[in-house]
Amino acid sequence: MTDPAKVRRHAERVRELVASVVRTIKDPRLGMITITDARITADLRDATVFYTVLGDAAAQSGTAAALDSANGMLRSTVGKALGLRHSPTLTFVLDDVQDQVKHIDDLLAAARHADAEVQRLAAGAQFAGEPQPYKLDEAEDDEAEDEEESEGAARGVADHAEERR
């Protein structure tokens, strides 16, 4: 088995190498690209490179085509730099983090709006019954009974202690 730390180091190195070599590609289809992450299998044979592209769907598809055409050059560069017996195959995956961030922001905005609506409705709300449904006179009687019970319990403990002597 391969050491997980070694796999992480190789994945980080693949990310750095691909990011530096992508800058030198002279393909007009290649848009404003950022290499966000790279993952490599434990046997160091397959690497997945995640990237984002600034622009619309046309820029994303053009960048995907440019990366596919430059895949051989990128793979040979990565293989030589890593010094492995087998160069890992590179698979490029569009990282849709920005879409997920936008979706989460929309959900949070909807939740904030719903919370504000609930608070607005609660501000004018009134109790269905009396504001104080409990009788206060009984509460005072209960306090007096509690005090008597605690005194009786203390006497019981003292009596029990004397019996044991």
C-alpha positions in Angstrom: 0.0 0.0 0.0 1.1 3.5 -0.7 1.6 6.0 2.2 -1.4 8.5 2.4 1.0 11.4 3.0 3.0 10.5 -0.1 -0.3 10.4 -2.1 -1.2 13.9 -0.8 2.2 15.3 -1.6 1.9 13.9 -5.2 -1.6 15.3 -5.6 -0.4 18.7 -4.4 2.6 18.5 -6.8 0.2 17.6 -9.7 -1.9 20.6 -8.9 1.1 22.9 -8.9 2.6 21.5 -12.1 -0.7 21.6 -14.1 -1.3 25.2 -12.9 2.1 26.3 -14.0 2.0 24.5 -17.4 -1.5 25.7 -18.2 -0.2 29.3 -18.2 2.1 28.4 -21.1 -0.6 26.8 -23.3 -1.2 29.0 -26.4 -4.7 27.8 -27.2 -7.2 30.6 -27.9 -10.0 28.5 -26.5 -8.4 28.4 -23.1 -10.2 30.9 -20.8 -9.3 32.4 -17.5 -8.7 29.2 -15.7 -7.8 28.4 -12.0 -6.7 24.9 -10.9 -8.4 24.5 -7.6 -7.6 20.9 -6.6 -6.0 17.6 -7.6 -6.6 14.2 -6.4 -4.6 11.1 -7.2 -5.5 7.4 -6.6 -3.5 5.4 -4.1 -1.7 3.5 -6.9 -0.6 6.9 -8.4 -2.0 5.9 -11.8 -5.0 8.3 -12.2 -5.2 11.9 -11.3 -8.3 14.1 -11.3 -7.6 17.8 -11.7 -10.4 20.2 -10.7 -10.6 23.7 -12.3 -12.8 26.7 -12.5 -13.2 29.1 -15.5 -14.2 32.7 -15.4 -17.0 33.2 -17.9 -20.1 31.7 -19.3 -20.9 28.2 -20.6 -19.1 28.9 -23.9 -15.9 29.8 -22.1 -16.2 26.7 -20.0 -16.7 24.4 -22.9 -13.9 26.0 -24.8 -11.6 25.6 -21.9 -12.6 21.9 -21.5 -11.7 21.3 -25.2 -8.4 23.1 -24.8 -7.5 21.0 -21.8 -8.4 17.8 -23.6 -6.2 18.7 -26.5 -3.3 19.6 -24.2 -3.8 16.5 -22.1 -0.8 14.6 -23.6 1.6 17.4 -23.1 0.4 18.0 -19.5 0.6 14.3 -18.7 4.2 14.0 -20.0 5.2 17.1 -18.0 3.7 15.8 -14.8 5.2 12.4 -15.3 8.7 13.7 -15.9 8.4 16.1 -12.9 7.1 13.4 -10.5 9.7 10.9 -11.5 7.3 7.9 -11.2 7.5 4.7 -13.2 4.1 5.4 -14.8 2.8 8.9 -15.6 -0.7 9.3 -14.1 -3.6 9.8 -16.5 -5.1 13.2 -16.1 -8.8 13.8 -16.0 -10.1 17.4 -15.9 -13.3 18.1 -14.0 -15.0 21.5 -14.0 -15.3 22.6 -10.3 -18.8 24.2 -9.9 -18.0 25.7 -6.5 -19.3 29.1 -7.7 -22.7 27.7 -8.6 -22.9 25.9 -5.3 -22.0 29.1 -3.4 -24.6 31.1 -5.3 -27.2 28.4 -4.5 -26.3 28.5 -0.8 -26.5 32.3 -0.8 -29.9 32.2 -2.4 -31.1 29.6 0.2 -29.7 31.8 3.1 -31.5 34.9 1.7 -34.8 33.0 1.5 -34.3 31.8 5.1 -33.6 35.4 6.2 -36.7 36.6 4.4 -38.9 33.9 6.0 -37.4 34.6 9.5 -38.2 38.4 9.0 -41.8 37.5 8.0 -42.2 35.3 11.0 -40.9 38.0 13.3 -43.2 40.6 11.7 -46.2 38.3 12.3 -45.1 37.5 15.8 -44.8 41.2 16.7 -48.6 41.8 16.4 -49.6 38.5 17.9 -51.5 38.1 21.1 -52.0 35.2 23.5 -55.0 33.0 22.8 -56.1 32.9 26.4 -55.3 35.0 29.5 -51.8 36.5 29.6 -51.1 34.7 32.8 -52.9 31.3 32.8 -51.5 30.2 36.2 -53.0 31.2 39.5 -50.5 33.1 41.6 -52.1 32.4 45.0 -51.4 28.7 44.7 -47.8 29.4 43.9 -47.3 31.1 47.2 -48.9 28.2 49.0 -46.7 25.8 47.3 -43.6 27.7 48.4 -44.7 27.5 52.1 -45.4 23.7 51.7 -41.9 23.2 50.1 -40.3 24.9 53.1 -42.2 22.7 55.6 -41.3 19.6 53.6 -37.6 20.5 53.7 -37.7 21.2 57.4 -39.4 17.8 58.0 -36.8 16.0 55.8 -34.0 17.6 57.9 -35.7 16.4 61.1 -36.1 12.9 59.7 -32.4 12.7 58.9 -31.5 13.8 62.4 -33.9 11.3 64.0 -32.5 8.5 61.8 -28.9 9.5 62.9 -29.9 9.3 66.6 -31.5 5.8 66.2 -28.3 4.5 64.7 -26.2 5.6 67.7 
